[in-house]
């Protein structure tokens, strides 16, 4: 266990301390007063000061003494005696030859001379801790030094808890802070991010069990206090930490009954109480109440707020609250609620409902919660409304009105608050309360329930709800509701791998929406049709339908339909390799969603699409930042998509432990093939990077079973390409080294990969990524038969380059270098390997970089790896020699053949030959096109 906690934050304070110490070390004596409540890190800051002083001025002397908490008077000069060590007895001896005051004056002068002598030899840091417990003599000597120390190389540091100062000590402190050489540094709470970093450091140092510590809960409970954070980590999972609870309860035990009653009453009021509400709750005379409050403030168990009083720290409040007996808690909550009810306005209904509930007055709590929820919803405070409706649901049996209308209100609030699971539960309550209701009303509830279940990750439940809704309206006239149900059902069935009849269903939904003139439903049906067309391999028709859906939804002011349509369009454009257009749709979509008043969980759908584009196109650093911004602002379904993106990055970067955790969080037994299929692909790639073809083969087979062919060609072909790589890696091994434990069906299924790849490419000829995976799978198949060559992999790399996926291109360049090396084309191998490293390096793709390093060592190509960067990518992509690259650079500057020849000391004829080769390799016709091609390639992010 570490002796001192990790030192985090306090950048401003460290600068102040460093400045003060530099002044003192240069011969201008200084006094530094560090104040703050218990646990904020005064001692830790002093320790850091001492360590830095010793490091900066090698001979610096550090002396430390501390006052001791004693009942009655403190030890005379206690902290000075400890800091001065063996010389203290002589310094403070009075000799019996003069009066008390004169003796003290002499003692003070001797201490001053002693400190001056020490500072003559080396700078001195003289620390006196916990001066709030010091005796009057210690305080007087400290004040004396603050005045008389001037040209010495001395920094006197005092730490003080202001809240624990008595009246005399407060006057001493106030006078001291006015001295010219005194710097007063008050510590405040750390930020949540700093507490989180502290917790991580404590866990790394062994101060807690990582599996038992909920970091977010510790950060919340600590409230910015580093000591509280440390004790919470050490005591986890037990609560409260004894090191915090015992001093708090000991201080509370010293309170007289009227004072403790005030503290206990405020302890049940999370957030504190106004003075007027406290007076109304306790019904005491003003003088008696004020005396009790002042005593509680003096003990540090209460703090004043703008309009009243509060427990000074959330963790302290929880400790005091936990110390109450159950009956005491109910009584205090009831008394609070009674007083609140007499004075409450609409803004206090949530608090009123809470206190009635905690008092066990459930009928009154239910009424207050329902009224408060409705008011919050009207004010667009959806999270607050959702919390209150959840309380209404818990108190259902005490509700006078339990009709479906209440639960429909609740489901809408939960949906807008980003709680689809709770919204689906409210929908079920609404259906149960309306068993014999009108079919249209029940179908409307079922349509919404289907959407909530989908967002909550219950895909089968979503389809079931929509099917029930469609069945209820079977035989009814065409309506907007029927159109919406049909469109939703078509999309859900398709994405769950049930494609039969979905295209006619989506077309019927659009026809019905057009027939009844329902603009929002037209947008909804067009979105469904666009999604279906995309899955059928018709990206052009899909994009047209989705663009039309966006326009219709915006005309109707249907924010959810607009966002869904734009999200679908982004996916179609990204799948077609049109990343710039996809980014522009995201930008416009987020602005449109903002203009239409979309809740954060809905706009996060488009942000997640933007993150997906960044991951695929190589903007991994930007993707990290965006993914971090989206934490906590998404529905469960969007959260799974974000986890999948994090998994992709973790695997590509070689973060095995993180990838394992992410895969577990994604739950590969889920019934969502659009998530589960790619998870298996990621885990298969990770296993290959680790040299484990058996696990990779197993993951490939599992993923193919989940996808089951059909409408998931784009996801399936990636698994087929990974499977082909598994086959190639296995084929390269000698028979004696072929691993045992391959899945029994592996050889049989692997034999079908080529045909399945061909079918997938035929279904999606307009999608560059599908085509690229097809070319990659074919190259891996050739590698299995040892029939691949450099040209094979150059073709694969070029296809990935054209598709805009640098990570996949880097892998192809690695294989290109490997093939060139087998053919003894060392220079070409070096260029390809340099291109691989230049692409993979900025991404941090460590497994790929390790493979490149191993190949470089085997082929003795290490010198070529030094030539990385954009120019290395350019040479590798177009197979330019070093000389050709030099010629192209000069040509791009507008130099003639003769000028180039003179710059490179070669003949004009040789330059002409190089220029001809450059044109051929770049696929251009003239010098202008060559210069443009070079500029574009160097400007393209790797």
N, C-alpha and C positions, 0 to 999 in steps of 0.2 A: 504494500500500500504506500502511495506517495506521501511524503511528509508535507508538502505544500501543494495546493491545487494548481492546475495549469493557469497561467496568467493570460487572460483574454481581455480584449477591449481596453478601455481607459486610455485611449490615444491622447486625448486632450490633457488628461491628468499627468500622463507620463512626460509630455512636453513641458508642462509647468514645473514639475519636479526637477527635470533635467536642467531647466533654465536657472532655477533657484540654486541647485547644487553647483552649477558652473560659476555663479557669482561668488558663492562661499569659497570654492576651491581657489578662486583667483585673489582671495584676500579681502572680500567684502562679506563679513559675517551675516548670516541669514537665520531667521526663525520661520519654520513651516508648521502651520497648524492644519492637521488633516481631520475633518469631522465627517460624521455620517452615522446612521443607525447601525445597530449590531449586525454583523454579517456582511456588510457591503464591501469589505476588503481593505480596510485601513492598514491592518498589519501586513497583508499581502503586498500592498503597494510599498510599504516601508522596506520589506524584504527585497523587493525588486530594486528599490533605490540603493540599498546597501550593496547588492550584487553588482549593479552597474557602476557604482562609485569605485569599488575595488578594481573592477575590470578597466575603468577609464584612467584611474590614478593609482597605479600599482601599489603604492605604499599607504593608501587611505586606511585610517583606523575607524572602526565602527564600534561604538559602545551602546548597549541597549539596557534599559531598566523599565520596570512596569509597576504601576500602583496596584495594590491588592485590595479587593472588596472585603472590608471588615465591618462588623457591627460596631458602632461608635466611631471614635476618631481613628484615622488612618495612621500608619507608622510614620513618624517624623522623617521627612526627606527619603521615604522608602524607595521611589524609583531612582533617585540620585545615588543612594547607597549602593543599589544593585549595579548601576552603570559605572560608578567610579571604582568599584571592586575594593581591593586591599587598601587603597589610599583614603577611603571614606572616613575611617575612624579619626585619622589625624586632621582631616579637613574640617570636620564638624565638631572637634573638641573645643570647649570654651576656655579651658585652662583655669577657670574659677577666679580670674583676676579682674573682671569687669562686669558690668550689668548685662542683663539678658539681651537688650536691644543692641548694645555695642558688640556683644559676643556674636550675635547673629550677623551683624554687619561684617565683622572680621571673617566669619565663616564664608559669607557670600564672596568676599574679596579673594579668599584662598581658592575657592572653587573656580572663580574667574581666571585666576593666575594659573591654576592647574590645567584648565582647558586650553588656555593660551599656550602653555608650554607644550602640550600634546600637539597642538596645531602647528607649532614651529617645526616639528619633525616631519609631519605629513598632514594632509587635509583630514579633518575629523568630522564624522557624522555621529551626532549625539542624540539618541532616540529615547524618549520618555513616553511610554504607552499608558493608555487608560487614565488620563489625568482627571477624568470626571470622578474618580475614586480617591484622588490625591488629597493629602492633608493641606492645611492652610500654609504651612511653612514651605512645602514643595511648590505650591502655586506662587508664593512670594519670590522664591529663588528663581523660578522660571521667568517671572516678570522682570526681575533684576537683570538676568542674562540678556533678555530681549532688548533692554535699554543699553547696557554697558558693553556688550560684544559689538566691536566695530571693524577693526582691521585684521582680525584673526581669520584664519582659514577654517572656520567652524560653521557647520549647519546643525542647528538644534531643531529636532523634529518632535512635535507633540501630537498624540492622537487623542481625540475627545469624542464622547457621545454627548451631544448637546442636550438631548432629552433627559439625561441622567444628572445634569448639573443642578446643584442646589442654588438658592438665591444668592449667597455670597460668591459662589463660584461663577454664576452667570455675570455678575458685575466684573469679576476678575477677567473673564473671557472677553467681555465687550471692550474693556479698556485695552486689553492685549492686542486685539485685532486692529486697533487704531495706530499702533506703532509703525514707523516707516519701514523697518526691516522685517516686518512680519507679513507673511503671505498666508492667506486663509484659503484652503482648498476643501470644498464641501463635495463629498462623493454622493452621486445619485445612483439609482437603480441601473443595472445593465439592461441593454436591449435584449429582446427575446432571442435574436440570432446569436448574440454573444453568450447568453446562457446555454443555448444549444451547443455552441462550440465548446463551452466549459464542460458540459455533460459528456460530450464525445471524448474530450481529453481525459476526464476522470475514468471513463470506461476503458480507454486505451491503457491507462496507468494501473488498472486493476482495482479501482476503488468501488467497483460494483459489478454485478453479473449482467452482461449485455442482454441475455435472454429474458431477464426479469424486469428490466427498466423500460418503461414507456417514456421515451424522451419528450414527446409532446406534452404528456401529463406533468412531467417534472418541470418543464419550462413554464407551463401555465401556473402550477402551484407555487413555484419559486418566486414569481412576481418580480423578477429582476434582482433578487438577493442571492449572491453567489454562495454564501454559507448555507442557506436553505437548500439550494440546488445540490450542494455536496452531500448534505445529510439525507436528502431524499434519495439520492443515488445509493448511498451506503445502506440505507434501511430498506430499500425496495426488496420484495414487494410489500413489506410491513409498513403500516402507517398508524399514527404519525411518528416521525423520528423522535426518539426519546431526547436527543440532544437539543431539540427545539422545543418539544412539548413540555419537558420538565421545568425549564426556566419560566416559560409563560405561565404555567399553572401555579408555580411557586409564587410568582408575582401576584397572580390573581387571588391566591389564598390570603395575602396580607390585607386585602380590601375589607373594609367594614361592610355590613349587610346592605345598606342603602347604595353604596358605591358598586358593589357586585351586581345589584339588581339592575342598575343602569347599564353596566357592561353586558350582562346577559341579554337584556332586551335589544340592545343594538347588535349583538352577535347573531340574532335570528334575522336581522334585516341586511341581507347581502347588498352592499352598496351604501350602507349607513342610513341615518335618519336626520331629518331637519329638526331644529330645536323645537319648533311648534308641534310637530308630530310626536316627538318624544314626551313633551309636556302633556299632550292630550292622552298619550298611552299610559303614563305613570300616575297622572292626577296628583302631583305633589305641589307644594308651594314653590314659588319661583326661587326663593333663597335656598331651600333644601336641595332642589334639583341642581342649581348651579354649583353648590358646594360639592355635591357628589360628582358632577361632571369634571370639575376642576381637579378633584382628587384622582379620578381615573386618568385624566390627561397627564397629571404629574407622575403617575406610575408608568406612563408609556403604553397603557392599554387602550387608550382612546386618542384620536387625533381630530383636530378641528378641520372641517371642510368649509366650502363657500357658505353653506346655509345651515350647517349642523355639525354632526359628529359621525365618525366611522372608526372601526377597528383599524389600526395603522397598516396591517398587512393581511392579505387574503388567507395566508396559511395560518396566521395567528387566529383569525376569526374562525377558521375551521376547527382549530384545536379547542378553542373555548366553546364552540357549538357542540363538538363531540363530547365535551365534559358534562353537558347537561343531561339529566335524566329524561327518558321519553315523555313522561308526564309533564315535566317542566317545559319541554320544547312545545308540546301542544298548547299548554296554557299561554306561553309567551306569544306564539303565533296567533292564537285566538284573540288575545288582548291587542296585538298589533292590528289584526284585521278589523276588529271592532272600531278602533280609532281611525283607521284608514277609511272604512266605509262611511264614517260621518263626514269626512273631508274630501273624499275622492272625486277626481274628475275623470274624464275618459282616459287620460294618459296613464292613470294608476290602476286600470282594470287588470292588467297582467299581474302586477304585484298583489293586488287584492285576491285574485284567483289563487295565486300561489300560497298565500298565507291561510286562506280558508281551507285549501287542500291539506297543508301541513298541520292545520289544527284539527283535521278530521271532520270538518263541516262540509261534506261533499256536495250536498244540494246547492249550497250557496256558492261553492267553488265552481260548479258546473255552469250556473247562470252567469257568473262574472266572466268565466273563460269564453263562453259563446259570444257574449256581447263584445268583449275585447277582441276576439278573433275577427268578428265582422267589421269592427271599426279599423283594425289593422289592415285588413284586406282592402277596404275602401281607400285607405291611405297608401296603397301599393307597398306596404311593409309585409311582403309575403313570408319572409322567414319568421317574423313574429306571429303572423296569423297562423302559420303552419304549426308552430309550437303550441299555441293555444288550442287549435283544433285537435291536436294530439291529446291534450289534456281532456278535452271534451269527450273524445273517444274512450279514454280510460274511465271517465265518469258516466258512461253511457246510461247505466241503470238509474242514475239520479236525474236524467234529463227529462223534463216534461214533454219536449218535442223531439221525437226520435224518427221523424219522417225522412224520406230519401233526400229532400232538399238540403237538409243540414249536411249530409255526407257528400252531396255533390259540391257544396261550398267547400268542404274540407279537402276534397280531392283536387279541386282547382288550385287551392292555396298550396297544397303539397307539391303539385306539379310545377307551379311557378317558382317555388322555393328550391327546386332541384332535388326533390325527394320522391322519385317515381314509385319506389317500393311502398311507401306509406300512402301515396295517392291510389295505388291499386287496392290497398286494404280498405280505404274509404269507399272505393267503387264497389267492392264486395258488400260493404255494409248498406250502400244505397240500393243495390239489387235485392238484398235480403229484406229490406224495409218496403220493397215495392214488388213483391212476388206476383201479385195479380194485376200489375199496372198495365198501362197502354204499351203495346209492342214497340211503337216508335220511341217512347221514353226509355224503355229498357235497352233497345238497340243503341240509342245514343250513349247511354252509360257504358255499354259493352265496347263501343268503338273507342271511347276514351280509355277504358280499362286496358284494351289491347295495346294502345300506345304506351301507357305507363308500364305495363309488364315488359314490353320490348325494351324500353329504356332501363328497366331494372335488371335486365339480363334473363328474364323468364321468357325465352323465345317460343317455346311450345305453348305456354299459357297464353301468350299473345295471340297466336294463331287460333287457339281454342276460343278465346273471347270473340274474335272477329268472325269466326265461323258461326258462332251462336247468334251474333248480331245479324249476319246475312240470312240465316235461317228464319229469324223472327220476321224479317221483311219480305220473305219469299212470297210472291204473289201480290205484293202491294204495288201501287203505282210507282213509276220512276220518281226519285227524290234525290235531293242533295245528299242526304244521309246514306242512302243506298249506294250512291256513287262513291262516297268517301270510304265506306266499308269495303266495297269491291276493290278499290285501288290499294287500300292498306293491306287487305288479305293477299292480293297478288304479290306485292313487294315482300311481305313476310314469308310467304311460301317459297318464293324464289330464293331468298337469302338463307333460308333454312335447308335448302337442297331439295325442295319439292317443286320442280319446274313445270309439272304437267298442268296444262291449261292456263298458265299465268298470263301469257300474251293475250289470248282472247278475253280474259277477265279484265286486264288493264284497258284494253280497247273498249270493252263494254262500259267500264267506269267512265271513260272520257265521253263516250256517246251519250250516256245518261246525264252527265254534268252539263253537256252542251244542250241537251233536250230541255232541261229545266232552267237553263240560264244561270247556273250557280258559279260565279267567277272563282271563288276560293276553291271549290271542288274541282273546277277545270284545272286549276294549277296543281292540285293534289293528284289528279288522275294523270296529268302530263308528266309529273315527277315519277309516278309509278311506271308509266310507259317508257320513260327515258332509262330508268334503272333496268327494266327488262330488256330493252334494246341493247344496252351495254353488255349485259350478260350473254346475249345472243351473238355478240361479236359484231355489232353495228354501231361503232362509235360515232359516226357522222349523224345518223338518225337519232341516236341517244342525245347528242349535244343539242340538236335542233329542238327536240322535245323539252329538254331541261331549260334551254334559254326561253322558250315560250312559257314554261311554267314559272320562271322567275318573274317575267313581265306580268303575267296574270296575277300572281300572288301579290306583287307590289300594288297593282291597281286595286285589288280587293283589300289591301291593308292587312293581309293574313301573314303575320310575321313568321309563325312556325313553318308554314308552307313555303315562304320565301327562303328561309334558311335551309330547309331540307333540299329544295331544288338547287340552290347554289352549291350546297355540299356535294350533291350528286354530280353537278357539272364540273366541279373541281376534280373529282375523282376520274371522270371521263377524260378530261383534258390532260391530267397528269399521266393517266394510263397510255395516252397517245403521245407522250413525250413533250407536250406543249406546256412546259413548266411556267414560262413567262405569262401565258394567258391564264393559267390556273392561279398564279399568284395575284393577278389583277382581279380575278373574280373573287378571291378571298378578300382582297382589300375593299372592293365595292360591296361585297356581302356583309362585311362587318359594319361598314358605314350604314348600309340599309337597315340592318338589324338594330343598330343604335337609334336610327331615325324612327323606326317603328316601335321602339320601346321594348325590345327583346330582353328577357332576363339573362343574367350572366351565364347560366348553364346552357342556354341556347346559342349564344354567340360563341361559347367555347367549342361548339361543334366545328365551326369554321376555323378557329384557331388550331384545333387538332388536325384539321386538313392541312393547314400551313406547316405544322410541325412534320407531318408525314412527307410533304414535298421536300422539306429541308433534309430529312433523313435520307431519302432516296437520292437526291441530287448532290449530296456531299456537303451540305451546310451543317455539319454536326455540332459545331460550337453554338451556332444560332439556335439549332434545335434544342440543345440542352437548356439554353436560357428560356426559350418559350415553354418547354415542358415544365420547368420549375415554376413559371408564372401561373400555369394552369392547375397546379396542385390545389385540390379542395374546391374548385369552381366548376365541377363537371358532374354529370349523372353517372351512374355505375357503368352504363354501356360505353360512354365516351372515355371513362376512366380505364376501361379494359383496352381500348384502342391506344391510349397513351402508354399504358404498361407494355403493350406489344412493341411500340416504338422504342421504349427504353430497353426492352429485351434485344431488339435488333442492334442497337448501339453497343450494349454490353457484350454481346457475342462477337461483334466485329472488332471490339477493342480488347478482347481477351479477358474480360472481367468475369471469371467463371463463377465465383461465389455470388456475385450480384445477379448474374444470369439465372443461377439456380433459384434464388429467392424470387425473382420476377416471374419465372415459369411457374413456380408453386402458387404465386398470387393469382396468376392467370387461370390456373386450374384446367389442365388439359383434358379433363373429363367433361368439360362444358359442351353444350349442344350447339354452340355457335361456330360453324365451320370456318367463317371468315377470320376468326381469331385462332381457333385451335389448329387449323391447317398450317398457318405461318409459324405458330409456336413450335410444332414438330419440325418444320424446316430449319428454324433457328437452332434447335437443340441438335439436329443432325449435323449442321455446319460446325457447331461447337465441338462435337465429338470428333469430327474429321480434323479440326485444328489440333485436337489433343492426341491425334494418332489412334483413335478408337473406332475402327470401321464397324465393329459389331454393334455398338450402341447407335452409330449413325444409321446403319441398315435398319435396325429396329424402329428408330424414329421415322424414317422414310415410310416404312410399311404402315405404321400407325397413322401417319398423316394422310396417306392415300386412302385408307379405310374411312377416315373421317370425311374426306372430301367426296369420295365416291363418284368421281367423274362428273358428268352432267354439266351443270352451270358454273362449275368452279375451275374452268380450264386455266385461267390466269394464275390461280393459286396452285393448281395441280402441277403445272409445267415446271414451277420452281422446285418442287419436291422431286420431279422426275430428273431434273438436271443435277440435283444433289445426289440422287440415287445413282446416276450415271458416273458421278465423281467417285462414289463409294466403289462401284464396280471397277473403275480404272485403278484406284489405289490398291484394291485387292489383286488385280491382275498383275501389277508390278511386283508383287511379293513372290518369292520362291515358294514352291508348293510346301516345303517343309515349314515355312513361316506363316502359312495361311492360318488365320485365327480360328479357333473353335468357338462354337456358340452362336454362329450366324442363325438368324431365324430360319426355320425349316422351309418356309415358302420363298425365301429370298431368291434363289436361282430361277425359280419359275416366274415370279413376278418381274424380276429384273429383265427377263427375256422379252417382256412386253413393252419395255420403256420406249424403244424407238418408235413403234407404231403409235403409242399414246401421245408421244411428243408431236408426231406428224399431224395427228387429228386435232390437237390443241392449237397448233399454229394455223391450220386451215380454218378453224373456227374464228380466230382472232388475227387475221392478216394485217389489220391496220393498227395493231398495238405494238409499238417498238419493244417494250419489255418482254412481251410474250415471244416475239420473233427472236430477240436476243437470247432468251433462255433456251429456245429451240436450237439456235446455232451452238450455244454452249454445250447443250446435251449431246449434240452430234459430235462435237470435238472431243468430249469426254469419252464417248463411245469409240471414237477412233483411237484415243489414248489407251482404251482397254485392249484393243487389238494391236497396239504399238504401231498404228498407221498414221498417227498425227505428225505434223511437221510444223516448221516455223510459219509457213503460209496459213496453215489451219488456224493457228492461234492469233495471227495478225488479223485475220478476218473476224474472229470472235471479238478481239479488242476494238476493232473499228466499229462493229455493230453496237457495242456497249458505249463507245465514245459518242456515236451518233444519238443514242438513246439518252445521253446525259447522266450516266451513272458511273462516276469515277471509281468507286470502290470495286465494282464488278470489272471495270476495265483494268484496274491494277492487278486483279487476279489473272486476267487473260495475259497481261504483259509478263507476269511471272512465268506462266506456261510457255509463252513465246521465247523467253530467255532460256528456259530449260530445253526446248526443242532446238534452238540455235546452238546451244552448247553441245548437244548430242551430235549435231552435224559439224562440229568443230568450227562453227562460225562465231569465234570469240568476240570480235568487235560488235557484231550485231547482237549477241547475247548481252554484252555490257550495256548497249543502248537500251534494249528492252528492259533490263533489270533496273537501270537508272530511272526509266519512266515509271516502273512499278513503285519504286521507293519514293519518287517525287509525288506520286498520286496518293500512296498509302500513308506517307509520313505526316502530312498536315492533318489527316483524319485521326491519327493515333491508332491505326489498325495494327496492333502489335502482333497478332498471330501471322498476318500476311508479311509483316516486316521480318519476323523471325524466319519464315520460310525463305524470304529473299536473302537474308544473311547466310543461311545454311547453303543455299545454292551458290552464292558468291564465294564462300569458303571452298566448296567442292570444286568449283571451276576456276578458282584463283582470280576472281573478277573484282576483288575489293577496291582497287583503284577507281574503277568505273563508278562505284557507288558515291564517290565524292562529288560527282557531277550531277547534283540534284537541282530541283527547281523547275520553273516553267520551261526553260530552254531544254532541260533534259526530257520533259514530257513531249515537247515538240519534236526533238530528234527521235525519240522512241516511237512516237505515233507514226511518223512518216519515213522512218528508216533513213534519216539523214546522217551522213558521216559528219565528223567534226569539221572537216573542211567545207562541206556543203552548208553546214549551219553557219559558218563564218561568212561564206559568200552570200547567203540569204540575208543575213543581218545587214551587210553593206548594201546589197541590192535594195533592201527596204528603205534605206536612207536616200535612195535616188542616184546612187553612184553608177557610173557607166562601167562596162567591162574593163576598159583600160584603167580607170581609177581603182577598181577592185584589184586588178592585177598588180598595180603598184603597191597597194596597201598590204597585200599578202605575199608579195615577192614571188609571183608566179606569172606564167605567160598569159597573153590574151586568149590564146586558143584553149588553154586549160580552163580558164574562167568560163568560156563558152560551153565547154563540155559539162562543167558543174551546173551551169544555169539550165541546160537542157535536162539534166537528171533531176534537178529541183522541180522544174515544171511537171515532169512526168510523175514524180512521187507525190506532189501536192495536188495533182489533177487540175492544174490551171493552164491558161493559154498564153499569158503574158506577164510582164514584170509587175504591172499594177495589181493583178489578181494575186500574184505571189506575195506581194507586200501586204495586201489585205488579209490573206489567209494567215500569214505569220502574226500579224497584229491581233487577229481574232483569237488565235490559239493561245497566245501569251496572255491575253486578257481574260480568258475563260478560267474561272476558279477551279483549282485542282480538287 
